[in-house]
Amino acid sequence: MSGFEIGDDEFLLDGEPFRVLAGALHYFRVHPDQWRDRIRKARQMGLNTIETYVAWNAHAPREGEFDLSGGLDLGRFLDEVAAEGMYAIVRPGPYICAEWTNGGLPAWLFASGSVGVRRDEPQYLAAVEEYLRRLAPVLVPRQIDRGGPVILVQIENEYGAYGSDPVYLEKLVTLNRDIGLTVPFTTVDQPEPAMLDNGSIPGLHKTASFGSRSLERLATLREHQPTGPLMCAEFWDGWFDHWGAHHHTTSVADSAKDLDDLLGAGASVNIYMFHGGTNFGFTNGANDKGVYQPLVTSYDYDAPLDEAGNPTAKYWAFREVLTRYNPVASDDAPSAASAAPAVSTSVTRVVPLRDVAASFGVWAPFDRTPTMEELGRYDGFALYRTEIDVSGPAVLEFDEVRDRAVVSLDGRPVGILARDHHDRTLTLPDDARGTLEVLLEDQGRVNYGPRIGEAKGLIGVARLNGEPLERWEALALDLDDIAPVRDAAAPVETALPGLAGPVFGIGHFDLDEATDLFLATRAWGKGSVWINGANIGRYWSRGPQHTLYVPAPLLHVGRNEIIVLELQSGSAEVRFVPEPDLGHTDF
């Protein structure tokens, strides 16, 4: 069996100096049938290690559950890493940030209202202990000293930017050791003195996260980690995107030079990201530093390997740098990608969401507007309804909307309330009477900062003309299985002029081969898409993202199905285009 250690100056693999050349690849953002392709391309770029977070809430969407199947089969992922002759770094958190909903923490964890977040608190640590116990059968036998690929495990994640609780970190170390982890443990923080001091404890090897000014940042790290190898555990080669902002990119030449400077100084590295992948379904995170900013579906990150797994100019520039330190055979390189096919079809069956809602949940009575958590749902959508009868002007008001509400009266949309605009009031038509309905969308849970773990839904008191609105009914939409739409949708006799939301639309398209596709969304308003029953993510006309990536393993030769949930209004035409459209950039 092999061994991996932190030496006085370098990492040691079987007693010999070893430089970690890693790339970040999140198994939960990539279709499992594409894992091996992405891992191989990492090796071909000159890397020797794959790093991944573990998304606790993906494995445990509800308390008492723990899913290690399909796209969450972490054991299979690590085995694929080993089969490609590479090593692995695992970062199980429990908090991961990662621009992932709730920073990877399960929303059910906060149901008591008294659980402590990322600190020494009994409820929190008991849940973390159970989480790590569930991971043990996957991680422990795959450590390098047992013949597996795992060489390092990270404790917490940039903790110095959040708190300063050394007892909490000590207990995390104990919990990780108690399940049988024996490899070296690390921490990562931005190279700021206070963060490096607060984010680690003696016995944990400090690493840093940065994307520029490598020599300066390494010097700061060395002041706080005086012995052992220097490592940039997150070398930021791009950035993430928010809806309504530009698409972030970084200069290829500048990133390659900073990488070369880092490696020339003898440091190890983890390139974040090597391949970003996709926030499928409702998994995107959000930031809120005074303004709520949900992240887009694509996690392309301007990484060396793009969202569809194709090498970019940055890939080849990084490969040129890396091969100076870890030679790769010139003929061992990925081939160029071909353009995706252009395919067109249209929606041929529709059903208003309100007509099929009861198939996705059960209406329950409340004397106030409940949170989504009280409805037993931690992502997606919830519906609220009540009867109103007003003479004259009518103003609807909520204490807080988390995150976006489409308000309708007897099925006719009358307005939208949006958290990012700080909307809380809406003027209804005069003499408003009938069924008031509110379709509430959780646009992604905050993944960074003090708002982690906050409830979703219509928060606090609902009022009409200043008076509390009571006698509500509410249900959470369980859209994990979209089959009820197929059962309820009615065919249209003539071509639809468009989709008037909230509405589901169904179409079909034929393929000669199962290949990656890019679904164009510029002609639509806002919503989500399912391909052959799989939720591929959200779209929004405000951009910057205007295509959705469809992985080839989701598709079939012959007939395929698309279901669109359009919340606003959009075209009935469905178009797949040859290239991704992630929006304008800052370069």
N, C-alpha and C positions, 0 to 999 in steps of 0.2 A: 504494500500500500504506500501511497505517496503522502507527503506532509507539506504543509504550507505554514510559514511563520513570518513574523515581523522582526527583521534583524536590526542590528545597530544602525545600519545605513540603508539597507535595501530589503525588499521582500525576498524571502528565501523559499524556493521550491525544491524539496528534497535536498536542502542544505546549500543549493546553488542560487546565486543572484537571479532574480526574475523581475522583469518590468511588466506591470499590468497595463495592457492596451485594450481597454474595454469599450463597448458601445452599448448604449441603453436601448432596449427592445422590450416593450411591455406586452407580454403574452395576451393580456386581456383586451388589447387594442388591435389585435391581428387575428384573422381567421386561422384556426389551428392547422388547417391543411396548407397554410402558407408559412408556417413557422420555419420549416427547414430551409426554404428558399431564402428567407431573410437572414437566418443564421449563417448560411453558406456565404452569402454576399458580404457579411461582416468579416468573415475569415479572409475572403478574397480582397478586401480593402486593406488588410494588414493587421486586423485585430486578433487577439488571442483569447478574449474573454467577453462574455455577454452579461450585462447587468439588467436586472428587472426588479421593479417594485412588486409587492403582493398587495392587491386591493381587497382588504378585509370585507368591505361591504358587497363586493361582487360575489364572493364565496358565501357570505352570510346575509342575504337580502332580508331575511326575517329571523327573529330570535329562535335559536334551537336548530336552525338549518346550517348545513355546510356542504357546498357543492364543489366537487373536484372533477366534474365531468366536462366533456366537450372542450369548449374554449377556455375553461377554467382548470384544465388538467395540468397543473403546474409540474407534476411529476413527469408527464410526457414531454413537456417543454424542456425541462432540464436534461432529460434523456436525449432529446434532439441536439442540445448543445454539446453534450458529451460525444455523441455519435459523429459530430462534425470536428472532433478533436479540440474543442475549446473548453475553457473554464467558465465558472459562473460566479457572479456576485448577487446575493439576494438581499433585498431591502424590505423586510416585512412590516416596517413601521413600528407601532400600529398606525400612526399617522404618516401619510405619504405625500400630501399636497398633490403633485402630479397633474394639476388642472383637472382633477377627477372629482366627481361629485362628492361633497362633504370631506374631501381630502382622504377618502378611503375609509372613514369611520362610519359604521352602520348607523342609519338614522334611528333605528329602534333603541339604540344604546341610550338615547337621551329622553326616553319616554317618562322616566321617573321625575324629571325636572330637577333632580338633585345630584346627578352624576357629575363628577369632576372631569374636566377635559385636559388631557396631556399633563397630568400631575399626580402626585401621590394621594389617591382617593380610593377607598376600598371597592366601591361598585365598579369603577373604571378598571382597576387592576384585576379584579375577578374576571371581568369579561375578556380582558387581554390574555389572561392566563388560559382561559378556555380556548380562545382563538389560537394561541401558540400550541396548545395541546393538540388541536386538530391538524396543525401544520406539521407536527413532529414526524408522522409516518412518511411524509413527503421529503422533508429536508434532511432529517438525521441520516438516513442511509445513503444519501447522495452527497455527503461531504467527502472531501478529497481523501481524508484518512480512512475512509471506508470504500474507496474505489470510485467515488463519484466526482462530479465536476466543481462542486461548491467550495470556493477558497476563502471567501469573506462574507460576513453578515453585518449589516449596518443596524445600529441601535437608534431608534427614532429617526427624525429627519429635520435638519436645520432647526434644531430645538432652540438654539441661542437667539433666533429671531422671534421666538414666542415666549419663552419663560426661563426661569432659573430655579430649578428644583432638583438638586443633586440626589436627593433621596429617591425621587421618581426614577431617575436614570439608573441608580444602583439597583432598584427593584426590577427594572426592565432587564438589566444584565442578568440578574438571578433567574428570572423567569425564562429567559432564553437558554441559559446554561442548564436549568433544571429539566428541560425537555430533551437534552442530549446534544446540544450544539457545542462543538469543540473547536471549530475554526476561529481565527482571530476576529475580534469585533472592532468596528470603526464607528466614527460619527462624521457628519459633514455639516459645515456651516460656511456662511459667507465670510470672506477674509477681513472681518472687522474685529478688533480686539475683544469687545464685549461679547459678541456673538460666539467667538471661538472659546472664550472662557466659560460662558454660561451653557454652551451646548454640549459639553463633554465632561467627563470625570476621569480621574487617574485610572489607568488600566485600559482605557479606550483610545485607540489611535485616531488622532484628529486628521481630517482631510478638509479640503475647501471646495467651494463652488464659485465659478466665475467663467467669463467668456472672452476676456480681453486683458491687456496689461499683465501677461502671464508672469513675467519675472518679478514685477512688483508684488503681485498677489502671493507668489510662492515665498517671497522674502517675509511677508507678514505671517504666513502660515508657519514658517520655520521658527519665528520668534515664539510661537505658542506650542509648537511640536518640535522641540529641540533635537530629538533623536528619531531614528527610523526613517523610512522612505517618505518623500514628499509625494502627495497625490492630489490631483484635482479630480474629485469624485463626481463632479458635474461640470464638464466643459461645455458651456452653453454655446452651441453653434447656430442657434436660431431663436425663435420665440413663438409664443402662442397668440391666437387671434380672438378678439371679442366681436360679437355682432355689432355692426354699425361703425366699426373702426377699419383701419387699413390692414392689408395682409403684410405681416412682418417678414422681412428677409434680412440677412446679413451678408456683407461682402465676402465672396469666396476667397479672394486674395488675402484679406485681413484675417479671416478665420484660420486659413491655412498657415499664415505666418505666426499667429498666436499659438497654434498647435505645435509648430516647429520650435518656437522659443521654449515652450513648456518641456517638450521632449529633449531638446538640446541641453536643458538644465538638469537632466537626469530624472525627471519626475515621471510618475505613472499617471494614467489618465483614464477617465470614463467619459466618452463623448456622449453628451446629452443634447439631442437625441441622435442615435445612429439611424433609427427608423421610428417615426412617431406613430403611424397608424391612424386609427379612427375612433372617435367617441360614438360608438354605435348606440342605438336606442336613446335612452335618456341619461346617459352616463357623464355628460360634460359637466365640468365644474363652473364656478363663477367667482368673481372678485367683488368685494364691496368695501371700498375705502371712501365712503361718502356717496358714491354712485354705484348702483348695482350693475355689473357687467358680466352677463353670461357668455361662456365660451362657445365657439362654433363647433360644428360636428367634426370637421377635419382637425387632426392633430399632426398635420404635415410637418410643422415646426421648422420648415426650410432646412430639413435634415439632409444628410448625404444620400439617403435612400428616400425617395418621395413617398407620399401616402399609398401609392399603388405598388411600391416595392421596386421602383425603377431608379437606377443610378443617375445622379445629377452631376452638374459640373463640380459641385462641392465634393462629391464622392471621389472623383478622379483626382482632384487637388489634394484631398486628404490621403488618398492612396499613395500619391507621389511622396508625401511627407513620411507616412508610416513605414513605407518599404525601406527607408533609410535606416530604420531602427529594427525592423522585423521583415526581412526580405520575403517577397511573395513571387512565385514563378510568373514570368511575364505572360505566359499563355493560360494562367489560371485567373480568368477575369470574367465577369458577367457579360452577357451579350446585350446589345442595345434593345430597348423596348420598341414594340410596334404600336402604332396608333390603335385605339379601341374602335370598334365598328360604330357607325352612325345608324341608329335605329329609331323609327318613329311609329307611334300608335296613338290611341286616344282612349279616354275614359268612356266606357260603354254602359256602365251600371253605377247608380248612385243611391245613397241613402243618407238623409240628414242625421247628424249625430244624435239629436234628441230622440229620434225614432228608434234607435238601436241601443241607447244608453243602458237600459235596464238589463240588457244581455251581458253587460260588462261589470255589473255590480248590483247591489241591493239598496234601494232607497231606505233611509232611516230618518226618523223624526228627531228634531233638536229644537230647543228653545233659544238657540243662538247659532251662529255660523261655526261649525267645528273645524279644527285643523285637519290637514290630510292625515297626520299621524293618528288622530282620533278615529279616522275612517279606516285605518289599517293599511294605508298606502303611503309609500315613501318616494314615489317619483311619478312623473306623467301628469295626469289630469284628475280633477274632481268637478262634480256638478252640484250646484246649489239651486234650490227653487223655493219660492214663496208666492203667495197671492197678495196683490196690492189693489187698492181702489182709492184713487186720489182725484179730488176736484181742483182744477187749476194747476199751477206749477208743481213740479216734483223734482227734488234733488236727492240722489242716492249717495250715501257716504259710508266708507269703511275706515276703521282705525288704521289698517294697513293691508295692502295687497301684496302677497308673495306667491307668484311674481307678476302674472299678467292675467287679466280677467276680461273675457268677452261677455258683455251684458246684452241680454235679449228680452224682449217682451212678446209673449205668445209666439215665440219662434222667430221674431224679426230682430236682428241685431240693432242695438241703439247706441252702442259705444264701447270703448275699450279703456280699461284702467291699467296703467303700466307702472310697475315699481321703479324702473329706471328713469321714469319721468316724475316720480314722486306723486303720481296720481292717486287721489283718495276719494274724489267726488265726481259725480256725473249727473248732468241735467237730463232728466227723462222727458219724453213728450208731455205736454199739458194733458190733464185729465187721464193720466196713466192708470190703466186698470187691466187686470188679467194676471197671467203667470209670469213673474219675474224670474229669469234664469241667469245664472252666472257660471260660465265655463272657466274654471281656474287652471292655469298651467304653472306647474313647477318648472321653471326654465333652467334649473341646475342649482345645486346646493353650493354655497360658498365653501371654497377649499383652502382658504388661507386667512388667518387672522381671528379676531375674537367672535365673529359671527358663525363660526363652525358649529353645527348642531342645532341651529335655530329651526323652529317649526315652519311649515309651509301651509298655505291656504289663505282664507279670508280671516285675518287676525283681529281679535277684539270684537267690538260692537258694530253691528250694521244699523244704519239709521236711514229713515226716509223723512225728509223735511224736519230733521232734528230729533225725531222720535225713534226709539229703538224698534227695530224690526224683529219680530219673534215668529215662532211657528215655522221654522225652516224644515225642508227635507234636503238630504245630501247623500251623494254616493261617490265613491272613488272608482274611476275607470280602470279595470284590470285589463290592459291591452297586451298582456303577454301572449295571449292566444287571440288572433284577429279573426278567427273563423266566423263569429257571429255576423260580421259585415258581409261575408259571402252569402250567408243564409238570408239576409234581410234586403240586400241591394236589389233594386228593380232595374231592368234594362230600359234604356232610353230609345224611343222610336225614331227620333231624328238626331242629327249631330248636335251635341250640346254647344251652346254659345260660350259656356264657361262654367266654373264651379262657384257657387255662392255658399260660403261657409257659415257656420261649421258643418261640414259635410264630408262623408267618405265617398271616394270614387274608385272604381275598379276598372282596370284595363288588362290587356294581354299582349304579349309580343313574342315573336318566334326568333330563335337563334340557330345558326348552323353549327356553332360550337360554343361551349361554355368558356367565356373569356371575360376579363375585367371590363366593366362599363362605367361611364360617367353620365349620371342623370342630370340633365339641364333643369335648373329651377328658376331662371330669371322671369319666366312667365307666370309664376305662382306667387302667392302672398306670404303665408306663413303656415307651417304645419310639419307633419312627419310622414315618412314613407316606409312601406313594407314591401320587400321583394320576396316572393315565394314564402311568405309568412314571417320573414326575418326583418326586424326593425333596423333599418340602416341609418336612422338618425333624423335630425331636424333640418329644415330649410327656412330661410327668411329673406324676403326681398331686400332688406336693408344691407345685406352682404356683410363682409366682403366675399364670403363663399357663395358661389352660384352653381356649383355642381355637387352631387353626392356620389361618393365612390361606392361601386357595387363589386365586391370581390367575386372572382370567377367561381369559387366553390359554392356560392349561393345559387348559381344558375344551372339551367338544364339545356341540353340540346332539344330543340323543339319549342313547345309552348311554355311560357313563363308568365307569372302574375305580378302585377303591381297594384298596391292599394295606397291611395293618397288620403291623408286627413288634412283637408284645407280648412284653416280656421277663419280666413278672411275671404278672399276671392282670387280666382286665377283661371288660367286657360284650361280647357279640357284636353288639350294636346299634350302628349308625352313624347319627349325627345331625349335620346341618348346621343352624346357628342363624342368626337374622337379624343379630346384633350380635357384635362381638368381646368376649371375656372375658379381659382381661389381669390380673385379680386386684384385690385391695384395694390402696388407695394410702395414701400418708402425708399426704394432705390430706383 
